[in-house]
Amino acid sequence: MRDKPDYKKTYFEKILNTFPHTFSLNGIMRVMRQYGYYCEYDNGHYYVYTQHEWEIKLQYEDTAKSILDQLLGV
C-alpha cells in the first residue's frame, strides 16, 4: 500500500516556517489542533505531526530518555 501525501500537514508546515519565529502563530496552531495536528519548534524549523505520529513520538521520547539516562548514569 502506498502512502498518500498529507497535504494539510505540508500546508501547515509551510505556513509555520514562512513566518519568523517571533511572530504570533496562535491562530494557525488552534486550527491545526482542530484538525488533529501538533507542531514542534526545533533547530529553527517547525515540524508538524499528525495525532498518531505525535503519540508515537512522545512514547519514543519517554522510552529513549529513560534508557539513555540509565546507560549514562544520570
LINCOR-V773658 format. One record per pair of residues at least 12 apart in sequence whose ideal C-beta (glycine too) atoms are under 10 Angstrom apart, sorted by the first residue. I is the first residue (numbers start at 1). GAP is how many residues later the second one is. D is the distance in Angstrom with one decimal. If there is no record, write none. Layout:
{{I/GAP/D} {I/GAP/D}}
This chain:
{{6/31/9.0} {6/42/8.8} {6/44/6.9} {6/47/9.7} {8/23/9.8} {8/24/8.6} {8/27/6.0} {8/28/9.3} {8/29/6.9} {8/40/8.7} {8/42/9.0} {9/23/9.2} {9/26/9.2} {9/28/6.3} {9/30/9.8} {9/38/9.9} {9/39/5.1} {9/40/7.9} {9/41/6.5} {9/44/8.9} {10/38/8.1} {11/17/9.9} {11/21/9.9} {11/26/9.9} {11/37/9.0} {12/16/6.9} {12/17/9.0} {12/19/8.1} {12/20/5.3} {12/23/8.2} {12/25/5.8} {12/26/9.9} {12/27/7.1} {12/34/8.4} {12/36/4.8} {13/19/9.9} {13/24/9.2} {13/26/7.8} {13/32/8.9} {13/33/6.3} {13/34/7.1} {13/35/4.4} {13/36/9.7} {14/32/9.5} {14/34/9.3} {15/13/5.8} {15/16/9.7} {15/17/9.3} {15/31/8.9} {15/33/9.4} {16/12/6.7} {16/13/8.4} {16/16/8.6} {16/23/6.1} {16/25/8.4} {16/29/8.9} {16/30/3.8} {16/31/8.9} {16/32/6.9} {17/24/9.8} {17/27/9.1} {17/28/6.3} {17/29/5.3} {17/30/9.3} {17/31/9.4} {18/28/9.8} {19/27/9.2} {21/20/7.0} {21/23/7.2} {21/24/9.6} {21/25/8.7} {25/14/8.5} {25/16/9.6} {25/21/8.4} {28/18/10.0} {29/17/9.9} {32/16/7.1} {32/17/9.8} {33/18/9.3} {35/15/9.1} {35/16/9.1} {36/13/9.7} {36/14/6.4} {36/15/4.2} {36/16/8.6} {36/18/8.8} {37/12/6.8} {37/13/6.2} {37/14/7.3} {37/16/9.2} {37/17/8.2} {38/12/8.0} {38/13/7.0} {38/15/8.2} {38/16/4.3} {38/17/9.3} {38/19/8.7} {38/20/9.4} {39/15/9.2} {40/14/8.7} {40/17/8.3}}
